[in-house]
Amino acid sequence: MIVHIGGDKMIPDKEIMMILEGEGAGASAHTRRFLEGLRQKGCLEQVSPEGIKSYVITGGSGGMMAYASPISSQTLYKRAGFSAINDNG
């Protein structure tokens, strides 16, 4: 399945490794360093001029890539068809 992540960008759901919170309170120092490393390597693409609400990390045949998306992580999670994780077992 193909997942629309904002702007004109669509990616195969098989390539999605993780979906992270955007630059708000959900972004830890480790996450910011990880994303900065990808940015420095030219592996971070902002898919829309709108504000960043989430990051989609992919790992396809071209290597690891991060996409800054204006769509919330919860919405992208649902679009990708991921199952909910229940912390209560």
HELIX and SHEET records of a PDB file:
HELIX    1   1 ASP A   13  GLU A   15  5                                   3    
HELIX    2   2 ALA A   29  GLN A   40  1                                  12    
HELIX    3   3 SER A   73  ARG A   79  1                                   7    
SHEET    1   A 2 ILE A   2  GLY A   6  0                                        
SHEET    2   A 2 LYS A   9  PRO A  12 -1                                        
SHEET    1   B 4 ILE A  16  GLU A  21  0                                        
SHEET    2   B 4 SER A  54  GLY A  60 -1                                        
SHEET    3   B 4 GLY A  63  SER A  69 -1                                        
SHEET    4   B 4 LEU A  44  GLN A  46  1                                        
END                                                                             
